[in-house]
Amino acid sequence: MTTIFYSSTLFGALSLAAGIDAGLFRDGRRILLVSSNTAIPEVSTPLEATPGFAAIASRFDEVRSWNELIAPLHPSDWRPRAVEVPMLERLVRTHLRLDVADELVLESVAVPPARTIAALIRDCPITVYADGLMSYGPTRDPLPAEIHRRVTRLLHPDLVPGLTPLPLSEYGVPAATLPEEPFLAAVREMAVTAPAVASGQAMILGQYLSALGILTPEEETGLHEAMLRALALRGCTSVLFKPHPAAGRGHARLLRAAAERLGVHLTVAGESVPAEVCFATLRPELVVGCFSTALMTARRHYGLRAASHGTGLVLERLTPYENSNRIPVTIVDALLPRLSADGIIDDPPPVDLPSLVRAVGYCMQAGSYPDLRPDGFAFDPRYFKRRRLEALGLAEKPDTPPPPPRSALDRLRRRLRTPR
């Protein structure tokens, strides 16, 4: 019996380790496929080479690199043509020494590389495990029948109790939560071998919003600096910055310069050190970020104070409306306290979060979730675009104004253009 697991992040690998420890997967041979989906994987540290990975790799019999297998193609871009699938399936099975796969365990099955792996390792059931707050948003893209009919369950971390995941529910896939304690135990195990990081009174979580085209590089730099300035105004003299693994080193370098101007001692955690390891070992007084999933793990799993900053700007900039980051930023904006530019933390207005998430999910993918259509719902313009509501018949279109009266000159020009 062989189970194929796939992960592109340490957070995902931790989730898989927790699921194995909790007995959610069958015994037998376990192969972990890993990939680096950064813009230039060749200059990034491979997942299997990051500090702390060895601590969770013991759950698997083999660890294989998807990047090496398909090089020089990029994991996030490459999809085989239909005519190539039978041949490439044989090659993948030979490479993995795979006769029969009993189960595939994949993340983000709607997009490559997980979707590609599902297309090349066929005829076995699929478990999808959701990556953070995106587990509450709608399925990003429709799935072909040969994939969605194989999905048997959706595993997700219970980051927002009482909130029901949307992905794959349109196909009748049941959702189940990943137990909390095995996940925390896996984090503690990784923390033993992870590089030591100097503590800080507060912690800033970086993302890669400019790489996703949500903000410009200058705006993302300004966002980090605004967080640091607000923390300084709150009296924080030491801050830990945790950059996103896919963001590169530019943000850390620029934030160091800003910290010098503000008189704040800034420490930068390694790109490959999960934020959860920092939470477990350093216990910062305050965790600040835009809409990172780690804000919720800090609050939910470690009882740390967490606040958001910049969510209003991101909500305004996200395009198209179906952007899969919309649900994560909506949840963080509506649920977490907000850190203002002057260092004050205010609670957001009260909101029915499940109803809000369902309504946003419907507006994102109305065709896939017709049962979520809201009735009598007050659409807050912070979360809903007027044109989107009009297109879905949830708001009346304004009356088209009559054309302005023609001037005498316009009438003369029209007569001159009309053939006699």
N, C-alpha and C positions, 0 to 999 in steps of 0.2 A: 504494500500500500504506500503510495507516494502522494504527498501534498506539496503543491508549488505555492510559495508565498512570494509576494512582490512588495517592495517598499522603495521609496525615493527619499525618505527623510528619517532622521533619528526618532522623531516623534512617532512616525508610523512603525518603525522597528520596535520601539518600546510598546506600542499598542499590540503588535503581534506577539511579543514576548509575554505580555500580560494575558492575552487570550490563550496562549499555550499553557501557561502556568495555571490558568483557571479551568483547564480541561475542556475548552470550547472547540478543540480540533482533535482529529483522530491521531492515534499512535501510528508509528511507522516512519518511513523515510521522509525527511523534510528538507526541501531545497528552498533557499532564500535567493530570489533574484533581486538585485539592487541596481539602481540607476541614478545618475546625476543628471538632472534636467535643467541645470543652470544654462545661461546663454552660451557660455563657452566651457563645456564640461572638461575639456582637455587641461584647463588651468585651475580647475577646482579640485579640492581634496575629495577623493572617492569616499562614499559612505562607509565602505568596509574598512577604510584606513583611518577613520576619525577616532580620536581618543574616546574610550568608553564603549566603543562598539563591541569589542571582544567580550565584554561582560554579558551581552545578550546574545552573541553569536552562538553560544554553547547550546542554545535551544534547537539549532539546526545542524543537520548532518553535512550540508554543503552550502557554501555561499558563492554565487556566480554573478558576474557583472553583465548586465544587459548592454551597457555601453560598449564593452569589448566585443560582444557578440555581433552587434550590428554596425560597428565602426566602419567608415567614418560618418555614418548617418546620425542625425540627432534624434534622441529618443522621443522628444515631444513633437517632432515633425513627421517622422517616417511611418507610413502605413503601406503594407504590401498591396499590390494590385490583386484583384480577385483571381486572375489567372496564375499568379505566383504562389497563392496560399498553400496548395497541396505540396509543392516542392519545398517551400520554406518550413512548413510544418515538419516534414521529415528531417530537415537539417536541424531544427531546434530540438526535436526529440533525440536525435543522435548526439547532439552536443551535451544534452542533459542526461544522457543514458536513461531515457525515459521510455518505458514500454507502455504502461497504462497510468494515467494520472487519475487519482481518486477525487481530488478537489483542487480548485484554484482559489487563492485568497488574494484579492486585488483591491487597490485603492482607486478612486476616481475612474470607474470603469467606462465613463462616457467619453474619455479622451485618451490619446496615446500618452505613455506607452502601455498603460493597463489594457486599453481597448485592443491594441495590437496583439498583446500577449493572449488575450481571450480569443482572438480570431485565429491564432496559430496553434494553440493548445485546446483542441476541441473535444467534444463528447465527454465532458465531465462537469459536475455541478460547480457553481461559482459562489463563493462568499465574498461580499463587498464589505470592507471596513472603511468607515467614513473618517475623513481627516478634519478633526476640529469642528469649528462652527459651521463649516460648509455642510455638515451633516444635517442641518436644519433647513437648507435651501432646496429648491426643486432640482430635478435631474437636469444637468446642463444641456445635453443634446439627446434627441431620441435615439434609442438603441435598436439595432436590428433584432428581429425575432430570434435568430440563432444565438444571440447573446442573452437577451433579457429573459428568455424562457429557461435558461440554465441557472439564473440567480436564485438562490434558495433563502438567503437572509442578508440583512444589513446590520453589521455590528457598529456601534458608535459609543463614544464616551458620553456619559451623562453630565454634560457641562451645564445645562440649564434644566434643572428638574421641572417636570410638568410640560416641557415642550416636546412635541412629537416630530421626529424627523420626516422630511418630505421625500428625499431621494428614493426613487424606485417604487414608491407607494402606488403610482399609477399603473404599475404592473402587478400589484398585489403582493409585493415582497414584504415579509414581516420584518420588523426592526427589533433588535435586542441590544441591551446595554453591555458594554465591557465593564467588568467589575472594577471598582476603584482600588481596592487594596492590592491586588496583583500588579496594577500599574504603578502604584507608589513604591511597591517593593522593588520593581524593576528599575525605577529611577534611583532608589537608594543604592542598588547594586552598581549601577553605572557611575554614580557619584564617587564611589571608592577609587575608581581608576581614572576619572576625569581630571584634567589639569586644574591645579588650585587657582582660584580667582579671588582677588582682593575684594572685600565687601564694600558696600556703599550704603548711605542712609536711604537712598532711593534708587530705583532701577528704571531705565528707559528701554523699552522694547522697540527695536528697529524693524522695519519691513522693507519691501522693495517696490514701493508704489510708483516710482518713476520708471522702473524697468517694465512694469505692467501698463504703462501709459496712462495711469490715473492722474498723476501729478508730474510736473516737470522736475528735473533734478534740482533746480534752484528752490522750487516750492517744497520738495521733500527735505532738503537741507534746512530750510527755514522752519519747517515743522519740528524737526529735532531740536533746533536751537530755541524755539519757543517753549518746548517742554523743559529744556535745561534752564532757561531763564525763569520760568514759573517756579521750578523747584528751588532755585537760588533765592527767589523772593520768599519762599516758605522757610528759609533758613537752612536748607540742605547744603552742606559744605563738601560732601563726597557723594558722587553718583556713579553707578555702574551702568554702562551702555552695553546692551546685548544686540549686536547686529544680526540681521537675518542671514542665514547661510547663502542665500542667492543674491545678496545685495552687493557683494564685493567690499572693498576696504575704504572706498572713498568717503562714505558717510562718517566712519569713525575718525578719519583724519581731519575732516572739517569740523566735527564736533569737538575734537580736542582743542582746536584753535579757539572756538567759542568759549570753551570752559576756562581757558587761560584768561580771556578778557573778563570773564565774570568772577574770577577768583575761586572757581570750583575745582576740586580734585576729581578728575574723571578717570575711571578705570574701564578698559574695554575687555569684555569677555571674549573668548575664542569663538569664532564663527561656528565651530562644530560642537560647542558645548550647549546642550539643550537648556532652554530657559528654566525648565522644571528642575534641573540639577542645581541651578543657582537658587531657586526658591527653597529647595530642600536644605541646602548647606549654608546659605547666607542669611535667609529670612529678612529681606529688606523691609523697611517701614512702609514704603509706598512703591507700587509698581505702576508706571505710566506708559501708555502706548496709544496708537490710533485705534485699530480694531483687531489687533492680534489675538489669535486663539489663546495665547499664553496669558492674556489678561484674565480670561475665565478660569484657566487652570490655577492661576495664583489665588484667585478668590475662592473657587469651589474646592480644590483639593488641599490647599495649604493655608487657608484662612487669612490670607494677606489682604491688605487694603489695596484696591486697584482703582484707577481712574483713567478716563479716556481724554484725548485731546485731538482736535482736528477732524472729528467725524462729520461735522456739518459741511466742511469743505469737500470731503470725499463723497458724501451723499450728493452734493451738487454736481461733482465732476464725473461720476460713474456713468459711462456709456458703453454699449447700449443699456437700456433698462434691464435687459436680461443678464447683465454682467453677474457672474456667480459670486462676486464679492459683496453683492448688495445685501444679502441676508446677514452675513457676519457683521457688517458695519451697522446695519439696522439694530441687531440684537445688542451690540455693545453700546451704541448711542442711546437706546431706550432703557437699558438696564443699569449701566454703570454710572457712578458719579462722574462729573465733568470737571477737569482741571482748566481753569481760565488762564488767560495770559498774565493776570496779576497774582497768580498763585492761589487763588481761592478755589475750593472744591465745593461744588453745588450738586445736589441730587437732581436727576432729570425729572420732568413732570410725570406723574403717575400714568400708566398706560396698561391696557390689557395686552400683554406681550403675545400670548398665543394667537389672539385675533389679529394683531398687527402682522405677525409673521405669516399667517395664512393669507391675509389680504395682499401682502407684498409678493408672496409666492405665486398667487393667482395672477397678479399683474405681470409677473416675469414670464410665466409659462401658462397662459390661460387655456391654450388648446389641450395641454396635458392634464390639467387639474380643474375641469369645469365645476366639480363639486365644491370647490373652495370659493366660488364667486361670492363676494360679501354682499350682505343685504342690510341696509340701514346703517352702514359703517361711515364714521366721520373720517374722511381722508385728510390727514395732516399733510400739508404741502412740503413738510420737511422730508417725507418718505415717498410721496407720490407726485409724479409729474402730471401736469394738467393735460398735456397732449396724450399721454398714455391712458389716462382715465377716459378721455373723449373717444379714443380709438376703440376702447373696450365697451363703450356704451355705459360707463359708470359716471359720466358727467356730460351735461348737455353742451353741444358745440355752440359757440356764439353765433348769432345771426350774421349773415354776410351783409355788410353795408352796401347800399346801392352805389353804383358807379357815379363818380362826380359828373356834374353836367358839363357838356362839351362847350368850349368857348367858341366864339365866332371864328377865330383863327383855325381851330381844329376842324370845324365844319367846312371851311374853305379848302383845307388840305385834303379832307376826305373826298370832296367833289372833284378836285383836280386829279386824284388817284383813280377815280372811278372811270372805266372806259365808257365811251359813248357808243 
